[in-house]
């Protein structure tokens, strides 16, 4: 029961973050990345992958955070495949 409450709290906080992020400019890679993280925390891997893809599109090729974004995309793809049967 405690784990379910913790998971729901994460999802509620992700909803709050998405509400705040929706008011910002989506052409910014940081906003896209944080939006992807929020969807990931809600277990919405399709939306997470969409937004991390958008973040990578506007991120400069030589950015030092590119490897972090790519790692996150890989993790989201892995989760999406692992839990595809539940969606």
N, C-alpha and C positions, 0 to 999 in steps of 0.2 A: 504493500500500500504506500509506503514512504517513497518508493521508487516511482510509482505512478504520479504521486503528487509532485515530486521533483521534476519529472518529465513535463508535466502540464505547466509548471511554473516556467520552465525554459521556453515552452511554446508561447505562453502569455507574454513573456519578455520579448520574444522575437516579434510578436504582433505589434507591441509598442514600438520597437525599433523600426519596423516596416512603416508604421504610421509617420514617424519622424522623418525617415529617409525619403518617403514619397514627396516630401515638400522641398527636397534638394534637387540640384541639377544632376540628371542622369548621365551627362556627358563626362562626368568625372569618374576615373577608374576607382577611386576610393569608395565613392557612393555605391557603385556597382558591386564592388567586392563585399562591402558591408551588407548590401541587400542580398547577395548570394549567401552570405553567412547566415543571415536571418532565416531565409527559406530553408537552408540546410538544417538549422536548429528546429524547424517545424517538420522536418522529414519530407519536405517538398523538394525532392532532388531534381526534378525536371526544371522548376523555376530557378533553383540554385545554379544549375548548369547553364541556363540561358543567361543569367546575370554575370556569372564568372566569364562566360564567353564575351559578353559586351565589355567587361572590364579589360580583358586581354586585347580586345580590338583597339581600345583607346590608350592602352598602356604603351609607352615608348619601348621599342625592342631592347634597348640597353638598360632598362630599369632594373635596379637591384632586387626589386620585389617580384619580378617575373617568375622566378623559380618557386616562390611561395604560392603564387596564383596557380601555377601549373600543378603543383602538388595538391592544392585544394580541389582543382578540377578533377584530378585523378581520384581523389577520395570520394567526391560526389558521384562520379561515374561508377565507382566500385559499389557504393551504397545503393545506387539506383538499380544496378544489375542484381545485387544481392536480395533486395526487397521488392523487385518488380512484381512478383506474384501477389503482393499485398495491395497493390494500387488498382 
